[in-house]
Amino acid sequence: MFIPARIIPMPATSSNPKVYASAVGRRKSSIVVARLIPGSGKVVVNGQPAEIYFNHNPATLVKLDRPFQTTAVTKYDVVVTARGGGNIGQLDAVVLAISRALVKIKEDHRSPLRKLGLLTRDSRIRQRRMVGMGGKSRRRKQSPKR
């Protein structure tokens, strides 16, 4: 089934932004496209600020800033289009996409991001349900004791 991508408006801070780099990040069933635009360091996810989109959780904002703190770059705004999965999967996909975009801008960013594991795609996905397992992937049917 084809699902058309939603049009996400650009932040109101810039009238005609030039996209410096864009990259795709994936995690579980989340797919994210991140675009880096010259700016002040704001992150907008699906038209909302990242603080609101990721439920005001300070731990997620720390994780979201890791690529920028590692490379000491703060001069880009990030516009993100996220689809599929849940909050944590989308957050990890956003971090991967931002890291990949920073490497596209400057190849020197590769080694510090690689050392922290921010350029590695986490390939773990949900295990499929098994036949005869009571509708779950690892559950077994209870055996009678006597």
N, C-alpha and C positions, 0 to 999 in steps of 0.2 A: 504494500500500500504506500502511495506517495503522500508525504506530508510536506506541504510547502513551508519554507522557512518564513518566520515572521519578520516583518520589517521593524528593525530596532532604531529609534531615532538617535542621532548623534547628540552628545552632551551640549547643553546650551552655551557652554563657555567659548566655543569656537564656531565661527560662521562657515568657514570652508576648510576643514581640517585635511591635512595630508597624512595619509596612512603611511607610517614608516615601515612597519613590518606586521605581518599577520601569521598566525600559526594555529594548528589544530592540536587539541589535547583530548585524550580519551581515558576513561576509567570506568570499570564495570560496564554499565550500559549508557554512560553519559558521553556526549560528544559536544565539544566546546570549540568555538572559533574566537580567538582573541586578536584584537587589532590594537597596535600601539600607535598613539597619536601624540605629537608634541603638546605638552601641557604641564600640569602641576602635580600629577601623581594620583588623580582620582580613578577609582575603579567602578565602572557601571556594568551591571549584569542584567541582561534582558530589560533594559530601560530603568532599572532601579539601582540606587547606590548599593555597593557590596554589603555595607553594614546592615541595611534593611533586608536585602535578599537572603543573606545567610543568618537571619534571625537574631541580630544583635549579639552574637556570640563572640566575645573577645578572642578566644582561642583560634577561631577561624580567621580572624583578621590578622593575627600574628602569622599564621601559616600562609596567608595570601601575600604578605609583605616580604616573605623570605627571599624570593628571587631578586627583589629590588635592594634589600639590605645586603645580600651576598655580593652583588655587583656594584653597590654604591651608586645606583642610578635612580634618580627621582624625577626626571624631567619629562616623563611620558604619562599621559592618561591612557587608560585601558578600557576599551569598549568590548564587551563579551556577549556573545550569543550562545546560550546553553540550552541543550535539549536532552531529554531522557534522564533516567536514573534519579537518584535522590540528592539531598544537599551535600553529603560528604563526597559522593562520587563526583558531583559537579565541581566541588571545591578542589579536589585533587586534579581534575582535568584542567581547571583554570590555571592552577599553579604550573602544570606541565606546559600548557600553551604559552603562558607568559615567559617561561624559561626558554622555550624554543624560539620565541620571537626576539628575545634579547640576544640570543646567539646569532640570529640572522642579522641583527643590527651590527654587532661587533663580535668577531670570532674569539677575541680574548676572554669573553665571558664564559666560554665553554668549560674550562677546567675548574673554576670555583663552583659552578653549578653542578658539574659532574661529581665533584667530591662530596657534596651534600645529597646526592641522589635525586636532584630535581629534574634531571633530563632523562630519567629512566621511567618508562611506562610500566605501571603496575598491572601486570597481565592477569591477576586473579579475578575471576568472574564467579557468579553464582553457580553452584553445582546444580545440575538438572535433577528433577525428581525421578526416583527409580520405581520400577514396577515392583509391586509386592511389598513396598515399604510403608504402606499406610498413607501415601500421599506426600511423604517427606523424602528428603534426599538421603539421610543417614539413619532414620528411625527403623528399628526392626520390630516385628510383632512380638508381643510378650509371650514368653513360653510358660506353660503351666508348671507349677512347682510339684504337684503330686498327681 
